[in-house]
Amino acid sequence: MDPRLLDAARYGDVDLLKKIEEENADLRRGVTPFGNTARHIAVTFKQQEFVEEICARKPALLRVRNQNGETPLHAAAILGSHRVVVLFLGLAPAIDVWRGDVKELLRAVDRYRNNALHSALRNGHAKAGLLHKRTRGDSLSGHDEGISCDRAAPSAMRSLRP
């Protein structure tokens, strides 16, 4: 990854992102040694404006996985970044991840077989997890053992009550 792109993502420097793109840098090829894209990095450092900007420029980067198999949606769910989860779920139709009843992005599992909903709930982020769940309508069973997030959702919902 271009070190300038890494810095732009880390510090939320949208102007630097625009400059790098004007130089015809391929943002899709820029990954860290662990396979993280600028979007993964910006999510990790909670750079909302940068995430929005890069989403507008390269929505297909939402599908890119790092070495752990995590998409940027996983990263947002793990950190409990509710606004970023909302943003990513809003983008999904634009990048053609809806395929009939199968929502590829939401079913994407990491190397531990966790989808983003599992990741949110396992890290104590019920709000991000339930938002993700509401977009589905069916079970998001991502584990070989058949564990369904439908069973996790009721306890997560109780934790949201005032």
Secondary structure, 3 states (H helix, E strand, C coil): CCHHHHHHHHHCCHHHHHHHHHCCCCCCCCCCCCCCCHHHHHHHCCCHHHHHHHHHHCHHHHHCCCCCCCCHHHHHHHHCCHHHHHHHHHHHHHHCCEECCEEHHHHCCCCCCCCHHHHHHHCCCHHHHHHHHHCCCCCCCCCCCCCCHHHHHHHHHHHHCC
